[in-house]
Amino acid sequence: MSLTDPTLTVPLPPEAGGEADLRFVRTAPRHLVDRSAVAEVLITDWRRLGPDAFRLGAQWPRGHHFYAPVAGAWYDPLLVAESLRQAAILVGQAYYGVPESDRFAMAEMEFEVVPGTILLGTTPAELRIEAAATDLRRRQGRLTAFTLEADLLRGGDLAGAGRLTLHASASRGPAVAEGGGYPPLPEPVPPAIVGRLHEHDVVLGVPRSPRAAGRGLEWDLRMDPGHPVLFDRPAGEVPGMVLVEAARQAIQAACAPYRVLPVELRSAFHFALDPTAPCRVSATRLPAQDAGEGAVVRVAVWQSGRVAFDSLVVATLCD
């Protein structure tokens, strides 16, 4: 039986020493990374190096249909975030006994990239993820939260580093059916302003409120349950990567018409967004602290008068 057979519960590759080579010939089973589409799986291999130390492989496609190259030169830095998310979920299920039926929710995420190491090449990028699980929390013997800290290496070079805290709960909320339950989609801002080619990929909407529209860097959040990547599987809440994408699009909008490459993102997820209620996104330009920083923006997502998500995003200008 193949390791990619979704009927397997927790398929583990052979345990190996620290010097064992990672394989990039097939993807991890999709349920181990909380994905429905095989095409969206980035993790290819994984192994345990110590009690809480792990090594994983990830492959980045050169032409992902959503996480597309930036300015035709760099891999999308959000591939670091998605690789980290998939790695953490796999580690939780494969090594700490978190059931597939559990709901994973992001509590904190931060990452940074090295622009010179994420340039496109002639073949897909193969990343080695050196990870450690910390701050493990359990209730009645069941893992309820942990943090994965990781370095991502491309060949012998550091491509990025990240830290993700996940919460695991015993049951998922009821899924909202496609096309039902979500508020009507607001009109998207012009795709080019947020670095996108297609309206379908825009998560920032033109504010319905004239007052909000007049304030500038403020939008309605577009929650499209039919999006094949951001809403890869039905969910009872807005996926965390939708909010991360909103932060990325917000800094691009704040810097338009200049194209920017996000190099650092630090986010906190304060509560799960109700997909049936509207959300507002706001962005504030901050002074850069370093000459190499092209832009620094603080992004917040609001719902029912409360901040559900906030993120500090640093970007450099694309040459």
C-alpha positions in Angstrom: 0.0 0.0 0.0 1.4 3.4 -1.0 2.3 6.0 1.7 0.1 8.4 -0.2 -3.0 6.3 0.2 -5.5 8.4 2.2 -6.9 5.4 3.9 -3.8 5.1 6.1 -4.1 6.7 9.4 -0.6 7.7 10.5 1.9 6.5 7.8 5.5 7.0 9.0 8.6 6.8 6.9 11.5 4.7 8.3 13.1 6.4 11.3 16.5 7.6 10.2 19.6 9.3 11.6 20.3 12.9 11.3 22.4 12.6 8.1 19.8 10.6 6.2 18.7 12.2 2.9 15.2 13.5 2.5 13.2 12.4 -0.5 11.3 14.7 -2.8 9.6 12.1 -5.1 6.1 12.1 -3.7 3.9 14.2 -1.4 2.8 13.4 2.1 -0.7 12.0 2.5 -3.0 15.0 2.2 -4.9 14.4 5.5 -1.6 14.7 7.4 -1.2 18.3 6.3 -4.9 19.2 6.5 -5.4 19.5 2.7 -8.0 18.1 0.3 -6.1 18.5 -3.0 -2.9 16.6 -3.5 -1.7 19.5 -5.7 -1.6 21.7 -2.6 0.6 19.4 -0.5 4.1 20.8 -0.2 5.6 18.3 2.3 7.4 15.3 0.7 9.2 13.6 3.5 9.6 13.6 7.3 11.4 11.9 10.1 12.1 12.2 13.8 15.7 13.1 14.9 15.1 13.2 18.6 12.3 13.4 21.2 11.1 16.8 19.9 13.3 17.3 16.9 12.3 16.7 13.3 13.4 17.0 9.7 11.0 17.5 6.9 11.3 18.0 3.2 9.2 20.4 1.1 9.1 21.1 -2.6 8.0 24.5 -4.0 6.6 24.5 -7.5 8.0 27.2 -9.8 4.6 28.2 -11.0 2.0 27.6 -8.3 -1.4 28.9 -9.4 -2.0 30.9 -6.3 1.4 31.3 -4.5 2.8 32.6 -7.8 6.3 34.0 -8.2 6.8 37.6 -7.1 7.9 40.0 -9.9 8.9 36.9 -11.9 12.0 36.5 -9.8 11.3 35.2 -6.3 9.3 32.4 -4.9 6.3 33.6 -3.0 7.4 34.1 0.7 4.0 32.9 1.8 5.2 29.4 0.7 7.3 29.6 3.9 4.1 30.1 6.0 2.2 27.3 4.2 5.2 24.9 4.5 5.4 25.7 8.2 1.7 25.2 8.7 1.7 21.8 6.9 4.9 20.7 8.8 3.3 21.6 12.2 0.1 19.7 11.4 2.0 16.7 10.2 4.2 16.6 13.3 1.2 16.9 15.6 -0.6 14.0 14.0 2.3 11.7 13.2 4.3 12.1 16.4 2.1 13.5 19.1 -1.1 11.5 18.5 -3.4 14.4 17.5 -6.3 12.7 15.7 -7.1 13.6 12.1 -10.6 14.6 13.2 -9.2 17.4 15.5 -9.4 21.0 14.5 -6.1 22.9 14.2 -6.1 26.6 14.7 -3.2 29.0 14.4 -2.5 31.2 17.4 0.7 32.9 16.4 2.8 32.8 13.3 6.0 34.5 12.4 8.5 34.0 9.6 11.3 35.7 7.7 13.0 35.0 4.4 16.3 35.6 2.8 15.5 37.1 -0.6 18.7 36.0 -2.3 18.0 32.3 -1.4 14.4 32.2 -2.7 15.1 33.2 -6.2 13.5 31.0 -8.9 15.7 28.4 -10.5 15.4 26.0 -13.4 13.9 23.3 -11.2 11.5 23.3 -8.2 13.0 24.4 -5.0 13.7 21.5 -2.5 13.7 22.7 1.1 15.0 21.0 4.2 13.0 22.0 7.3 14.9 21.6 10.6 12.2 21.8 13.3 11.7 21.6 17.0 8.5 21.2 19.0 8.4 23.4 22.1 5.9 24.5 24.7 3.8 21.3 24.4 0.6 21.5 26.4 -1.7 18.6 27.2 -5.0 18.1 28.9 -5.9 14.7 30.2 -3.1 13.2 28.2 -4.2 14.9 25.0 -2.0 17.4 23.2 -3.9 20.7 23.0 -1.2 23.1 21.8 2.4 23.3 20.8 4.9 25.5 19.0 7.0 24.5 16.0 10.2 26.4 15.5 12.0 25.8 12.2 14.8 26.8 9.9 14.3 26.3 6.1 17.4 25.5 4.1 17.8 25.4 0.4 20.9 23.4 -0.3 23.3 24.6 2.4 21.8 28.1 2.5 19.3 29.4 5.0 16.2 30.4 3.0 14.0 31.4 6.0 13.0 30.7 9.5 9.6 30.6 11.3 7.7 29.9 14.4 4.1 28.7 14.5 1.9 28.0 17.5 -1.1 25.7 16.9 -4.1 24.8 19.1 -5.8 21.5 18.6 -9.4 20.9 19.8 -11.3 17.6 19.9 -13.8 18.5 17.2 -14.2 20.7 14.2 -17.0 23.2 13.9 -19.8 22.4 11.4 -18.6 23.2 7.9 -20.3 26.1 6.1 -21.6 24.8 2.8 -20.1 26.4 -0.3 -22.0 29.4 -1.3 -24.1 29.4 1.8 -23.7 31.2 5.1 -21.0 33.6 4.0 -21.9 37.3 3.5 -22.1 38.5 -0.1 -18.6 39.1 -1.6 -17.7 42.8 -1.8 -16.3 44.1 -5.0 -12.6 43.3 -5.2 -10.0 46.1 -5.3 -8.2 46.0 -8.7 -6.0 42.9 -8.7 -2.9 44.8 -9.7 -3.0 47.0 -6.6 -2.6 43.9 -4.4 -0.2 42.1 -6.6 -2.7 39.7 -8.1 -3.6 38.8 -11.7 -7.2 37.6 -11.1 -10.1 39.1 -9.1 -10.8 35.6 -7.8 -7.6 35.7 -5.8 -8.2 39.1 -4.2 -9.2 39.0 -0.5 -9.5 42.8 0.0 -12.8 44.2 -1.0 -14.0 47.8 -1.7 -15.6 49.0 1.5 -19.4 49.2 1.4 -19.3 52.1 3.8 -18.5 55.4 2.1 -16.9 56.6 5.4 -14.6 53.6 5.5 -13.7 54.1 1.8 -12.7 57.7 2.5 -10.3 56.6 5.2 -7.9 55.1 2.7 -6.1 51.9 3.8 -9.3 50.1 4.9 -11.2 47.3 3.2 -13.9 44.6 3.6 -12.5 41.1 3.8 -13.5 38.9 0.9 -14.3 35.4 2.2 -14.9 33.2 -0.8 -15.6 29.6 0.2 -15.2 28.5 -3.4 -11.6 29.5 -3.6 -9.6 26.3 -4.4 -6.5 27.1 -2.3 -7.6 29.4 0.6 -10.7 27.3 1.2 -9.2 24.0 0.2 -11.7 22.1 2.5 -15.0 23.1 4.1 -14.6 24.8 7.4 -16.7 26.3 10.1 -14.4 29.3 10.4 -12.3 31.5 8.2 -8.9 29.7 7.6 -5.9 31.4 9.1 -4.1 31.6 5.8 -6.9 33.9 4.5 -5.8 36.4 7.1 -2.1 36.0 6.3 -2.9 36.6 2.6 -4.9 39.7 3.6 -1.9 41.0 5.5 0.3 40.4 2.4 -2.2 42.1 0.1 -2.6 45.0 2.5 1.1 45.9 2.4 1.2 45.6 -1.3 -1.8 48.0 -1.6 -0.1 50.4 0.8 2.9 50.5 -1.4 1.2 50.6 -4.8 2.2 51.1 -7.6 5.6 49.8 -6.4 5.9 46.0 -6.2 7.1 44.7 -2.8 8.5 41.4 -1.5 7.4 40.6 2.0 10.5 39.5 4.0 9.1 39.3 7.5 5.7 38.7 9.0 4.7 38.5 12.7 1.0 37.6 13.3 -1.3 36.9 16.2 -4.7 35.2 15.8 -6.9 36.3 18.7 -10.1 34.5 18.0 -11.7 32.5 15.2 -13.6 34.5 12.7 -17.3 33.8 12.2 -17.7 33.2 8.4 -21.3 34.5 8.5 -20.4 38.0 9.7 -18.6 40.7 7.8 -15.0 41.6 8.6 -12.9 44.8 8.1 -9.2 45.0 7.3 -7.2 48.1 8.1 -3.5 48.9 7.5 -1.2 51.5 9.0 2.1 52.5 7.5 4.9 52.6 10.1 8.3 54.2 9.9 11.0 51.8 8.7 13.7 51.1 11.3 16.3 49.9 8.9 17.5 51.3 5.5 16.9 47.9 3.9 13.2 48.0 4.8 11.1 49.3 2.0 7.9 49.3 4.0 6.5 48.4 7.4 2.8 48.0 7.8 0.6 46.9 10.7 -2.5 45.1 9.5 -5.6 44.3 11.6 -8.7 42.3 10.9 -11.8 43.4 12.8 -15.1 41.6 13.4 -17.9 42.8 15.7 -15.8 45.7 16.9 -12.9 43.5 18.1 -9.5 42.8 16.6 -9.4 39.1 15.5 -6.0 39.2 13.9 -3.1 41.6 13.7 0.1 41.4 11.8 3.3 43.4 11.4 4.6 43.0 7.8 8.0 44.1 6.6 8.7 44.3 2.8 11.5 45.3 0.5 10.9 47.0 -2.9 11.4 44.8 -5.9 14.1 46.1 -8.2 
